[in-house]
Amino acid sequence: MAISTYSKLEQGKTELTVSRLVQLSVILQFNLSQFFEEEPEVQVAEHVYAGYGFVTRAEFVQQVDKLHLLERQLNNILSQLPQ
């Protein structure tokens, strides 16, 4: 896919054809039916450590929330340090 085509997709100036969408889903190993599920699972594959497997959307959101909390705590600590 050309960079200009990708740019147009991002800007909403053009749309993917169904055949191109299918091709991309094969390349990215993504099941298109997940777009039509009410709450699709976020699947994160860890190829280096096979024991980790996949995470659910809820688990992913929980980790993101923890990360945001840590970021706020760090910013609070940094704001209390002398300049």
Summary of the structure (lengths in Angstrom):
residues: 83
radius of gyration: 19.3
end to end distance: 49.2
largest distance: 58.7
contacts: 134
relative contact order: 0.06
helix: 61%
strand: 0%
